Every structure is written in structure tokens, then in C-alpha cells.
Amino acid sequence: MNIVDRPEVLVVGHAVRTCNADEMDPARAKLPALWQRAGVPGAFAHVPGRVDENLYAVLTDYESDHHGFYTQVVGVAVRTAAALPEGMVAVRVPAVPALRLEARGAMPGALVECWQRMWKHTESGGTPPRAFSTDLEVHHREGVDLYVAVFPPMR
């Protein structure tokens, strides 16, 4: 895990409120339907001002830690969100120090393994500690880059 300065990004997409316990139960899981919707060819073709062809997942509005509820927005990065397509939301992901992990290989398994490493880091009191503010997944051809917000080191 490398600490990087994650730049600010603006994401427009669809949102759900969930928690990891619900996501472990197929009857309550909301993320599979969210990702299925995002994976439809042309799902974001009508979003103006896209900056690239990647898909972005923003995890924000944490209730507490990785055991509590959070909001996930799956969408695309844009230059501006002046006119939102119907049913979509915009979320500004602030520039922060972040732990960067790379998920490569068969998805979603490789990404789940990254998150499990992060949860273990959190539960073991690893440093730097997670901020539980806004985290970001960047999905691209090679895999997924995961940026988990952390508290900046004390100087």
C-alpha cells in the first residue's frame, strides 16, 4: 500500500445506501444491481463532459467505519455537473492523502481481496488510519485502482 495525494474528481452516476453486512447477503445486497445498471453499454453516454472512459465508484457518507452504512455512487468522472441526467447524482471527491491499492486479475474477486486487506489494516490499527470520509475506486482496462482516504501524518 502506497500513500499518494489523490487529486479531486467530480463523479456523476447512480447511488445506493448500503453496508457491508447487507452486501454479504444476496437477498439484501444492493451493489450487484447498481453495477449491473452501470455496466449496460452506453449507460453513461448521455452524461456530458466526461473526462475519460473509466468507471468510478465513490464510497462516501460513512455512518461510522467499515461496519456501518455508507453511500456508493457508480458513474463517470466529469468536468462539471451543471446538468444532471435524470436519476443521477453528482459527488465531489476531495483531494486527500490516500492509501493506493491495485486490484488486478479476475473481478470482482481481486477487488474484494483488496478491500479485505484494507479491512484487516483498519482492524489491526494499521497506520496511517483510515479517515472514513470519501474513498474511490477507478475501474479501467487493467483492473481497479483503489484510493482509501487516510488521516495525514502529523508533522
PEJODA-V217334 format. One line per field, one symbol per residue. phi: phi as a letter, one per 20 degrees, with the letter a starting at -180 (. if undefined). psi: psi as a letter, one per 40 degrees, with the letter a starting at -180 (. if undefined). A space follows every 10 residues. Layout:
# PEJODA-V217334
phi=???
psi=???
This chain:
# PEJODA-V217334
phi=.decefffbd cdadccdbbf fffedgfdfd fgffffffef gmgcfeefmg eaefdcdddb lffbcfeefb ddddacfcfb cfcefgndcd ceeffbfbed cddcofdegf fgffffffff gffemgdfff eldbdbddec geqcddddfc ffffd
psi=hihihhiiih hhaiiihaid ddeehddehd ddddddddeh hededehifi eaeiihhhha fhdcaeeaii hhhhaihidi fdhhiheiii hhhihiiihh ihhiahiedd dddddddddd dddefiiiii dfchihhhha debhhhhhhi hiih.
